[in-house]
Amino acid sequence: MAEDLNETEEEALDGNRIDAVLDAVGAADRPALDALMEPLHAADIADLLEQIGPSDRNALLALWSHEIDGEILSEISDAIREEVIEALPPEVLAEAVRDLETDDVVDILEDLEEPQQELILDALADADRVAVEQAMSYPEYSAGRLMQREVVVAPEHWTVGEAIDFLRGAEHLPDQFYHVILVDPKMEPKGYVTLGRVLSSRRDMPLREIEEDSFRTIEATEPEADVAYMFNQYHLISCPVVDASDRLVGVITIDDAMNVLDEEHQEDMLRLAGVGDESSISDRVLETTRQRLPWLFVNLLTAILASMVIAQFENAIAQLVALAVLMPIVASMGGNAATQSLTVAVRALATRDLTGANVVRVIWRETAVGLLNGVFFAVVMGLVSWFWFGDQVLGLVIAAAMVVNLVVAGMAGILVPVMMERAGVDPALASGTFVTTVTDVVGFFVFLGLAAVVLL
């Protein structure tokens, strides 16, 4: 047990190892660098390259670049991949991409400029280059870009024994595959069988009799988000990809589908925060500023709108300073409540759980939740304001404003993203800004308006 723990520590990427790597790079100590990097998984090496600065990264690659292989290259973040590729000697890059499946090569090419793309394509064997170029001809973010061309197929009339003999005699098989796809003479997929069923069945068993019930196909032009949803919804392990004539052109495996889901979730979180959909800790200062500035500007405009509402009641605020003290509480509670509903709505839209069939019920639920929360916090803030400022009527005013704003927050948190999606806009892109604006404007208007009418 102790030996296992020691081995785990030796292979871990932590602060101490990163410092040791940088020390070895600074001393140009290649043997020490090799000893530190050798136990690391490809994903950990990619993380290390992302966590260090550009100058250290270039120095490390100059000293260790001949050890970069295809697996490491495919794990590197899009934010620095082009920089890493430019730093690699042509012969190292050529050897690295030859180790990759076509879907991994396409994933790398998508984010590169044309000179870098040509550099990688020139390094491929003719057959692989044709396969990659065909995949690149499909629309961006489509199943055709996501699939790998390496597919294991068998005629639909074969038996288990014939399939096993074929697999044993094949010169080239994908590094990882889960199904043998059954095709007709036109190369149209008709079903598939798992390797487990093939290995556990009698040799004379027809493959058609051990087919999986989960079989379905995906068109090459289908959006990758729909592909990821299908894998998640129907618990698929792999799925054949067909062209417009229903001919088999590739296969998508679960690891690629889950990568898409992970990227979609990351994009939603980044967009909700208004920092762009491709932000990374590896981004440079100017790039990060460019991504964040537009949404900060939009927030400035919406803040000015809320301030214009406040300006309409400047006389009331001047006469009763307590209003200025309590205003932020009303706005903050509404904003937080709206963000809760908004997060649920954006997630439900992404997973297709929120549809036209249940949207009214969900809006009603969030409105009711807002009402109940509003009543609870109305009582709390009403009592706090009464004892704080010694004014019972002021307590009633903020209590009423709290109820109204939390009800509106619950409704807006659902309605805004739903309306944006129906307008063809990503609901994660700007929903937060609009929802916060609604709760600020309503909160300030109701609270200050009631105060002006009742207290003055």
C-alpha positions as CSV (number, residue, x, y, z in Angstrom):
1,M,0.0,0.0,0.0
2,A,2.8,2.4,0.9
3,E,4.6,1.6,-2.3
4,D,1.4,2.4,-4.3
5,L,1.2,5.8,-2.5
6,N,4.8,6.5,-3.3
7,E,4.3,5.7,-7.0
8,T,1.3,7.9,-7.1
9,E,3.2,10.8,-5.6
10,E,6.1,10.3,-8.1
11,E,3.6,10.5,-11.0
12,A,1.6,13.5,-9.6
13,L,1.7,17.0,-11.1
14,D,2.0,19.4,-8.2
15,G,3.7,22.6,-7.3
16,N,6.9,21.0,-6.2
17,R,7.2,19.1,-9.5
18,I,6.5,22.2,-11.5
19,D,9.1,24.2,-9.6
20,A,11.6,21.3,-10.2
21,V,10.8,21.3,-13.9
22,L,11.4,25.0,-14.2
23,D,14.7,24.7,-12.3
24,A,15.8,21.9,-14.7
25,V,14.8,24.1,-17.7
26,G,16.6,27.1,-16.2
27,A,19.8,25.0,-15.8
28,A,19.4,23.4,-19.3
29,D,19.6,20.0,-17.5
30,R,18.0,17.7,-20.0
31,P,18.6,14.4,-18.0
32,A,16.9,16.0,-14.9
33,L,14.0,17.2,-17.1
34,D,13.6,13.8,-18.7
35,A,13.4,12.2,-15.2
36,L,10.8,14.6,-14.0
37,M,8.6,14.4,-17.1
38,E,8.8,10.7,-17.9
39,P,6.4,9.5,-15.2
40,L,3.7,12.1,-16.1
41,H,0.6,11.2,-18.0
42,A,0.1,13.1,-21.3
43,A,-2.8,15.1,-19.8
44,D,-0.5,16.2,-16.9
45,I,2.2,17.3,-19.3
46,A,-0.4,19.3,-21.1
47,D,-1.6,20.9,-17.8
48,L,2.1,21.8,-17.0
49,L,2.5,23.5,-20.3
50,E,-0.7,25.5,-19.7
51,Q,0.2,26.5,-16.1
52,I,3.7,28.0,-16.9
53,G,4.3,31.3,-18.6
54,P,5.1,31.7,-22.3
55,S,8.9,32.2,-21.9
56,D,9.2,29.2,-19.6
57,R,7.0,27.2,-22.0
58,N,9.2,28.0,-25.0
59,A,12.4,27.2,-23.0
60,L,10.9,23.8,-21.9
61,L,9.9,22.9,-25.5
62,A,13.3,23.9,-26.8
63,L,15.0,21.5,-24.4
64,W,12.4,18.7,-24.4
65,S,10.4,19.0,-27.6
66,H,11.7,15.7,-29.1
67,E,9.6,13.9,-26.4
68,I,6.3,15.5,-27.5
69,D,4.0,12.9,-29.0
70,G,0.6,12.8,-30.5
71,E,-1.2,12.0,-27.2
72,I,0.3,15.1,-25.5
73,L,-0.5,17.3,-28.5
74,S,-4.1,16.3,-28.5
75,E,-4.4,17.0,-24.7
76,I,-3.0,20.6,-25.0
77,S,-5.6,23.4,-24.6
78,D,-6.7,25.2,-27.7
79,A,-5.5,28.5,-26.1
80,I,-1.8,27.5,-26.4
81,R,-1.8,24.7,-29.0
82,E,-0.8,26.9,-31.9
83,E,2.0,28.3,-29.9
84,V,3.3,24.9,-29.0
85,I,3.0,23.6,-32.6
86,E,5.0,26.6,-33.9
87,A,7.8,25.8,-31.3
88,L,8.1,22.2,-32.4
89,P,10.7,21.1,-35.0
90,P,9.0,19.9,-38.2
91,E,10.2,16.3,-37.8
92,V,8.8,16.1,-34.2
93,L,5.5,17.5,-35.3
94,A,5.3,15.0,-38.2
95,E,6.0,12.0,-35.9
96,A,3.5,13.2,-33.4
97,V,0.5,13.6,-35.7
98,R,1.2,10.2,-37.3
99,D,0.3,8.6,-34.0
100,L,-3.1,10.2,-33.9
101,E,-6.6,9.0,-35.0
102,T,-8.1,11.2,-37.7
103,D,-10.6,12.8,-35.3
104,D,-7.8,13.9,-33.1
105,V,-5.9,15.4,-36.1
106,V,-9.1,17.3,-37.2
107,D,-9.5,18.6,-33.6
108,I,-6.0,20.0,-33.8
109,L,-6.4,21.5,-37.2
110,E,-9.6,23.3,-36.5
111,D,-8.0,25.9,-34.3
112,L,-4.9,26.5,-36.4
113,E,-4.1,29.0,-39.2
114,E,-3.6,27.7,-42.7
115,P,0.2,27.6,-42.7
116,Q,0.1,25.4,-39.5
117,Q,-2.6,23.2,-41.0
118,E,-0.5,22.6,-44.2
119,L,2.5,21.7,-42.0
120,I,0.5,19.0,-40.3
121,L,-1.3,17.7,-43.4
122,D,2.1,17.4,-45.2
123,A,3.3,15.1,-42.3
124,L,0.4,12.6,-42.8
125,A,0.4,9.6,-45.0
126,D,-1.6,10.1,-48.2
127,A,-4.5,8.0,-47.1
128,D,-4.7,9.8,-43.7
129,R,-4.4,13.2,-45.4
130,V,-7.4,12.4,-47.7
131,A,-9.4,11.2,-44.7
132,V,-8.6,14.3,-42.7
133,E,-9.3,16.7,-45.6
134,Q,-12.7,15.0,-46.2
135,A,-13.6,15.4,-42.5
136,M,-12.5,19.1,-42.6
137,S,-14.9,19.6,-45.6
138,Y,-17.9,19.1,-43.2
139,P,-19.4,22.1,-41.4
140,E,-17.6,23.3,-38.3
141,Y,-19.0,21.8,-35.0
142,S,-20.7,18.9,-37.0
143,A,-20.6,15.2,-36.5
144,G,-18.3,14.9,-39.6
145,R,-15.6,16.9,-37.8
146,L,-16.1,14.9,-34.7
147,M,-15.9,11.4,-36.1
148,Q,-12.9,9.2,-36.7
149,R,-12.6,7.5,-40.1
150,E,-11.0,4.3,-38.7
151,V,-14.0,1.9,-38.5
152,V,-14.3,-1.8,-37.9
153,V,-17.0,-3.2,-40.3
154,A,-18.2,-6.7,-41.2
155,P,-20.8,-7.9,-43.7
156,E,-24.2,-8.3,-42.1
157,H,-24.4,-12.0,-43.1
158,W,-21.1,-13.0,-41.3
159,T,-20.9,-15.3,-38.3
160,V,-19.0,-14.6,-35.1
161,G,-16.2,-16.9,-36.2
162,E,-15.7,-15.0,-39.5
163,A,-15.6,-11.7,-37.6
164,I,-13.0,-13.0,-35.1
165,D,-10.8,-14.4,-37.9
166,F,-11.1,-11.1,-39.7
167,L,-10.1,-9.1,-36.6
168,R,-7.1,-11.4,-35.9
169,G,-5.9,-11.1,-39.5
170,A,-6.3,-7.3,-39.9
171,E,-3.1,-5.4,-40.3
172,H,-4.6,-2.1,-39.0
173,L,-7.3,-1.7,-36.4
174,P,-8.2,1.4,-34.4
175,D,-6.4,1.7,-31.0
176,Q,-9.8,1.7,-29.3
177,F,-13.2,0.5,-30.6
178,Y,-16.3,-0.9,-29.0
179,H,-18.5,-2.2,-31.8
180,V,-18.2,-4.1,-35.0
181,I,-20.5,-2.3,-37.4
182,L,-22.6,-4.5,-39.8
183,V,-23.0,-3.2,-43.3
184,D,-24.8,-4.3,-46.4
185,P,-23.2,-4.4,-49.9
186,K,-23.9,-0.6,-50.3
187,M,-21.9,0.1,-47.2
188,E,-25.0,1.2,-45.4
189,P,-24.8,0.4,-41.6
190,K,-27.6,-2.0,-40.5
191,G,-26.6,-2.8,-36.9
192,Y,-23.6,-3.4,-34.6
193,V,-22.4,-5.9,-32.1
194,T,-20.2,-5.3,-29.1
195,L,-16.8,-6.9,-28.8
196,G,-18.0,-8.6,-25.6
197,R,-20.8,-10.3,-27.3
198,V,-18.5,-11.4,-30.2
199,L,-16.0,-12.9,-27.8
200,S,-18.6,-14.7,-25.7
201,S,-20.7,-16.2,-28.5
202,R,-20.3,-19.4,-30.4
203,R,-18.3,-19.2,-33.7
204,D,-21.3,-20.3,-35.7
205,M,-23.6,-17.7,-34.3
206,P,-24.8,-15.1,-36.9
207,L,-23.8,-11.6,-36.0
208,R,-27.4,-10.4,-36.7
209,E,-28.6,-12.5,-33.8
210,I,-26.4,-10.7,-31.3
211,E,-27.0,-7.1,-32.4
212,E,-27.4,-4.4,-29.9
213,D,-30.8,-2.7,-29.5
214,S,-29.2,0.7,-29.1
215,F,-28.2,0.9,-32.7
216,R,-28.8,4.2,-34.5
217,T,-26.9,6.4,-36.9
218,I,-25.9,10.0,-37.1
219,E,-25.7,12.2,-40.2
220,A,-22.3,13.7,-40.8
221,T,-23.8,17.2,-41.0
222,E,-25.7,17.0,-37.7
223,P,-24.5,19.5,-35.0
224,E,-22.1,18.0,-32.5
225,A,-24.3,19.3,-29.7
226,D,-27.1,17.1,-30.9
227,V,-24.6,14.2,-31.1
228,A,-23.5,14.7,-27.5
229,Y,-27.2,14.9,-26.4
230,M,-27.9,11.6,-28.2
231,F,-25.0,9.8,-26.5
232,N,-26.1,11.1,-23.1
233,Q,-29.8,10.5,-23.6
234,Y,-29.5,7.0,-25.0
235,H,-26.4,5.8,-23.2
236,L,-24.4,5.1,-26.4
237,I,-20.8,3.9,-26.5
238,S,-20.2,4.5,-30.2
239,C,-22.4,5.5,-33.1
240,P,-21.9,5.1,-36.9
241,V,-21.8,8.3,-39.0
242,V,-23.4,8.3,-42.5
243,D,-23.4,10.7,-45.4
244,A,-26.4,12.0,-47.4
245,S,-26.7,8.6,-49.1
246,D,-26.7,6.7,-45.8
247,R,-23.3,5.3,-46.5
248,L,-21.0,4.7,-43.6
249,V,-18.2,7.4,-43.4
250,G,-17.0,7.1,-39.8
251,V,-17.8,6.5,-36.2
252,I,-18.1,8.7,-33.1
253,T,-17.0,7.2,-29.8
254,I,-18.2,8.1,-26.3
255,D,-15.0,10.0,-25.3
256,D,-15.4,12.5,-28.2
257,A,-19.1,13.0,-27.3
258,M,-18.3,13.6,-23.6
259,N,-15.6,16.1,-24.6
260,V,-18.3,18.0,-26.5
261,L,-20.6,17.9,-23.4
262,D,-17.7,19.2,-21.3
263,E,-16.9,22.0,-23.7
264,E,-20.6,23.0,-23.8
265,H,-20.8,23.2,-20.0
266,Q,-17.6,25.2,-19.9
267,E,-18.9,27.6,-22.6
268,D,-22.2,28.1,-20.7
269,M,-20.4,28.9,-17.5
270,L,-18.0,31.4,-19.2
271,R,-20.8,33.0,-21.1
272,L,-23.0,33.4,-18.0
273,A,-20.1,35.2,-16.4
274,G,-19.6,37.4,-19.4
275,V,-15.9,36.4,-20.0
276,G,-16.2,34.9,-23.5
277,D,-16.7,31.3,-24.4
278,E,-13.0,30.4,-24.9
279,S,-11.4,32.1,-21.9
280,S,-8.4,30.3,-20.4
281,I,-5.8,31.1,-17.7
282,S,-3.2,30.8,-20.4
283,D,-4.7,33.8,-22.3
284,R,-2.6,36.9,-22.5
285,V,-3.6,40.3,-21.0
286,L,-4.8,42.0,-24.1
287,E,-6.7,38.9,-25.3
288,T,-8.4,38.5,-21.9
289,T,-9.3,42.2,-21.9
290,R,-10.8,42.0,-25.4
291,Q,-13.0,39.1,-24.3
292,R,-14.3,40.8,-21.2
293,L,-14.6,44.4,-22.2
294,P,-17.8,44.1,-24.5
295,W,-19.9,42.6,-21.7
296,L,-18.5,45.0,-19.1
297,F,-19.6,47.8,-21.5
298,V,-23.1,46.3,-21.7
299,N,-23.2,46.1,-17.9
300,L,-22.3,49.8,-17.8
301,L,-25.2,50.7,-20.0
302,T,-27.7,48.6,-18.0
303,A,-26.3,50.2,-14.8
304,I,-26.9,53.6,-16.2
305,L,-30.5,52.6,-16.9
306,A,-31.0,51.5,-13.3
307,S,-29.4,54.8,-12.2
308,M,-31.8,56.7,-14.3
309,V,-34.7,55.1,-12.4
310,I,-33.1,56.1,-9.1
311,A,-32.7,59.7,-10.4
312,Q,-36.4,60.0,-10.8
313,F,-36.7,59.7,-7.0
314,E,-33.8,61.9,-5.9
315,N,-36.0,64.2,-3.9
316,A,-37.4,61.3,-1.9
317,I,-33.9,59.9,-1.2
318,A,-32.8,63.4,-0.1
319,Q,-35.6,63.6,2.4
320,L,-35.3,60.1,3.7
321,V,-31.7,58.9,3.8
322,A,-32.8,55.4,4.9
323,L,-34.0,54.8,1.4
324,A,-30.4,55.0,0.1
325,V,-29.3,52.5,2.8
326,L,-32.0,50.0,2.0
327,M,-32.0,50.2,-1.9
328,P,-29.0,47.9,-2.4
329,I,-30.7,45.2,-0.3
330,V,-33.7,45.1,-2.5
331,A,-31.7,45.0,-5.7
332,S,-29.2,42.4,-4.4
333,M,-31.9,40.0,-3.3
334,G,-33.7,40.3,-6.6
335,G,-30.5,39.8,-8.6
336,N,-29.5,36.7,-6.6
337,A,-32.9,35.1,-6.8
338,A,-33.0,35.8,-10.6
339,T,-29.5,34.2,-11.0
340,Q,-30.8,31.0,-9.3
341,S,-33.7,30.7,-11.7
342,L,-31.6,31.7,-14.6
343,T,-29.0,29.0,-13.9
344,V,-31.7,26.3,-13.7
345,A,-33.2,27.5,-16.9
346,V,-30.0,27.7,-18.9
347,R,-29.0,24.2,-17.7
348,A,-32.5,22.8,-18.5
349,L,-32.4,24.3,-22.0
350,A,-29.0,22.9,-22.7
351,T,-30.1,19.4,-21.7
352,R,-33.5,19.9,-23.4
353,D,-35.4,19.3,-20.3
354,L,-37.1,22.7,-20.6
355,T,-39.4,22.6,-23.7
356,G,-42.6,24.2,-25.0
357,A,-44.5,21.3,-23.3
358,N,-43.5,22.3,-19.7
359,V,-42.3,25.9,-19.9
360,V,-45.6,27.3,-18.5
361,R,-45.4,24.9,-15.5
362,V,-41.7,25.8,-14.9
363,I,-42.5,29.5,-15.0
364,W,-45.4,29.0,-12.6
365,R,-43.1,27.0,-10.2
366,E,-40.4,29.7,-10.3
367,T,-42.9,32.4,-9.7
368,A,-44.4,30.6,-6.8
369,V,-40.9,30.0,-5.3
370,G,-40.2,33.7,-5.7
371,L,-43.4,34.6,-3.9
372,L,-42.7,32.3,-1.0
373,N,-39.1,33.5,-0.7
374,G,-40.4,37.1,-1.1
375,V,-42.8,36.7,1.8
376,F,-40.2,35.2,4.1
377,F,-37.6,37.9,3.4
378,A,-40.3,40.6,3.5
379,V,-41.0,39.6,7.1
380,V,-37.3,39.6,7.9
381,M,-36.5,42.9,6.3
382,G,-39.7,44.5,7.4
383,L,-38.7,43.8,11.1
384,V,-35.1,44.7,10.5
385,S,-36.0,48.1,9.0
386,W,-38.6,48.8,11.7
387,F,-36.1,48.3,14.5
388,W,-33.2,49.8,12.6
389,F,-34.9,53.1,11.7
390,G,-37.8,53.0,14.1
391,D,-40.3,53.4,11.3
392,Q,-43.0,50.7,10.9
393,V,-44.3,52.1,7.6
394,L,-40.8,52.0,6.1
395,G,-40.7,48.3,7.1
396,L,-43.9,47.7,5.3
397,V,-42.6,49.5,2.2
398,I,-39.5,47.4,1.9
399,A,-41.5,44.2,2.6
400,A,-43.8,44.9,-0.3
401,A,-40.9,45.8,-2.6
402,M,-39.1,42.6,-1.6
403,V,-42.2,40.4,-2.5
404,V,-42.7,42.1,-5.9
405,N,-39.0,42.0,-6.8
406,L,-38.5,38.3,-5.9
407,V,-41.6,37.3,-7.9
408,V,-40.4,39.2,-10.9
409,A,-36.9,37.7,-10.4
410,G,-38.3,34.2,-10.6
411,M,-40.3,34.9,-13.7
412,A,-37.5,36.8,-15.5
413,G,-34.9,34.1,-14.7
414,I,-37.0,31.7,-16.8
415,L,-38.6,34.0,-19.4
416,V,-35.4,35.8,-20.5
417,P,-33.4,32.7,-21.5
418,V,-36.5,31.0,-23.0
419,M,-37.2,34.1,-25.2
420,M,-33.5,34.4,-26.2
421,E,-33.4,30.8,-27.3
422,R,-36.6,31.2,-29.4
423,A,-35.0,34.2,-31.0
424,G,-32.0,32.1,-32.0
425,V,-29.6,33.5,-29.4
426,D,-27.6,31.4,-27.0
427,P,-29.4,31.8,-23.7
428,A,-26.2,31.6,-21.8
429,L,-24.7,34.5,-23.8
430,A,-26.3,37.5,-22.2
431,S,-29.2,36.3,-20.1
432,G,-27.5,37.3,-16.9
433,T,-27.1,40.9,-17.9
434,F,-30.7,41.3,-19.0
435,V,-32.1,39.5,-16.0
436,T,-30.1,41.6,-13.5
437,T,-31.3,44.8,-15.3
438,V,-34.9,43.7,-14.9
439,T,-34.6,43.0,-11.2
440,D,-32.6,46.3,-10.6
441,V,-35.1,48.4,-12.5
442,V,-38.2,46.8,-10.9
443,G,-36.7,46.7,-7.4
444,F,-35.6,50.3,-7.4
445,F,-38.9,51.5,-9.0
446,V,-41.2,49.6,-6.7
447,F,-39.3,50.4,-3.5
448,L,-38.7,54.1,-4.2
449,G,-42.1,54.6,-5.8
450,L,-43.9,53.1,-2.8
451,A,-41.7,55.2,-0.5
452,A,-42.5,58.4,-2.3
453,V,-46.2,57.7,-2.2
454,V,-46.5,56.3,1.3
455,L,-43.8,58.0,3.4
456,L,-43.5,61.5,1.9
